[in-house]
Amino acid sequence: MTKKQTYVHIAPIYDLLDLPFESGRYRPIRRILFEGVHGTILDAGVGTGRNMPFYPPNGEVVGIDLSPHMLAQARKRKASLGITTELRQMDVRATDFPAGHFDYVVATFLFCVLDDEDQLPGLCELRRVCKPDGEIRLLEYTYSRDPTRRFVMRLWAPWVRLMYGATFDRHTERYVQAAGLRLVEERFLFKDIIKLLVLRPQ
Ligand SMILES: C[S@@+](CC[C@H](N)C(=O)[O-])C[C@H]1O[C@@H](n2cnc3c(N)ncnc32)[C@H](O)[C@@H]1O
């Protein structure tokens, strides 16, 4: 199944499935992710718009997603929040934006969905559309080093792959240099399983 097909079926129930994680786990880290973010902002893989409540009020945000079904959910959230974010269907590997367009690029739980061979093209495109003095911030899952937690994650992995097309071991940071980026910060925001990567063009 392609990623686009995966997100046809899950779109109407995505928020419901994620609800326990959203309230306890994701909301505080989304807030941290958006600290200091301003200007022109790209939310790549915007999904149902879970980042929207944390967009800076004066920011000019564009959300893109491969899935029209996820974008339909995002449009509902946008309307309920009364914000002006632009939403467009685009593939993060090849967007329509001019080079150096965005001050900030954020992508939350997108690269854990992108297949291994799409990691570098995805990062290269984010670097292309980011201003030379701009910043890219990613939130990604990684397997815990704790044996018990890792075991539980391994039990969850087939479900996560089936429902979201995602895995916990994409190792996105390995592609950073090849994409012409440098890693300026890497830190865990939830236990040792959700990581913030801050990248800047080299
Ligand atoms: C796990 S969801 C995360 C959604 C949202 N960022 C969040 O934090 O809740 C991953 C999203 O990435 C989108 N996606 C997958 N492959 C993509 C691609 N190549 N280009 C753009 N979006 C993509 C999916 O349609 C889905 O909405």
PDBQT file of the ligand as one rigid body, heavy atoms in Angstrom, charges set to zero:
ROOT
HETATM    1  C1  LIG A 301       2.114  10.436  11.194  1.00  0.00    +0.000 C 
HETATM    2  S1  LIG A 301       1.313  11.682  10.276  1.00  0.00    +0.000 S 
HETATM    3  C2  LIG A 301       1.833  13.144  11.177  1.00  0.00    +0.000 C 
HETATM    4  C3  LIG A 301       0.873  14.280  10.969  1.00  0.00    +0.000 C 
HETATM    5  C4  LIG A 301       1.172  15.567  11.734  1.00  0.00    +0.000 C 
HETATM    6  N1  LIG A 301       2.425  16.164  11.343  1.00  0.00    +0.000 N 
HETATM    7  C5  LIG A 301       1.151  15.342  13.219  1.00  0.00    +0.000 C 
HETATM    8  O1  LIG A 301       2.115  15.706  13.898  1.00  0.00    +0.000 OA
HETATM    9  O2  LIG A 301       0.142  14.838  13.754  1.00  0.00    +0.000 OA
HETATM   10  C6  LIG A 301       2.302  11.774   8.808  1.00  0.00    +0.000 C 
HETATM   11  C7  LIG A 301       1.711  12.665   7.715  1.00  0.00    +0.000 C 
HETATM   12  O3  LIG A 301       2.668  12.765   6.656  1.00  0.00    +0.000 OA
HETATM   13  C8  LIG A 301       1.976  12.714   5.421  1.00  0.00    +0.000 C 
HETATM   14  N2  LIG A 301       2.914  12.275   4.378  1.00  0.00    +0.000 N 
HETATM   15  C9  LIG A 301       3.389  11.035   4.154  1.00  0.00    +0.000 A 
HETATM   16  N3  LIG A 301       4.234  11.034   3.120  1.00  0.00    +0.000 NA
HETATM   17  C10 LIG A 301       4.296  12.325   2.672  1.00  0.00    +0.000 A 
HETATM   18  C11 LIG A 301       4.992  12.973   1.625  1.00  0.00    +0.000 A 
HETATM   19  N4  LIG A 301       5.817  12.298   0.817  1.00  0.00    +0.000 N 
HETATM   20  N5  LIG A 301       4.823  14.300   1.460  1.00  0.00    +0.000 NA
HETATM   21  C12 LIG A 301       3.986  15.002   2.274  1.00  0.00    +0.000 A 
HETATM   22  N6  LIG A 301       3.300  14.439   3.276  1.00  0.00    +0.000 NA
HETATM   23  C13 LIG A 301       3.453  13.122   3.486  1.00  0.00    +0.000 A 
HETATM   24  C14 LIG A 301       0.819  11.738   5.680  1.00  0.00    +0.000 C 
HETATM   25  O4  LIG A 301      -0.206  11.886   4.717  1.00  0.00    +0.000 OA
HETATM   26  C15 LIG A 301       0.416  12.132   7.090  1.00  0.00    +0.000 C 
HETATM   27  O5  LIG A 301      -0.567  13.133   7.094  1.00  0.00    +0.000 OA
ENDROOT
TORSDOF 0
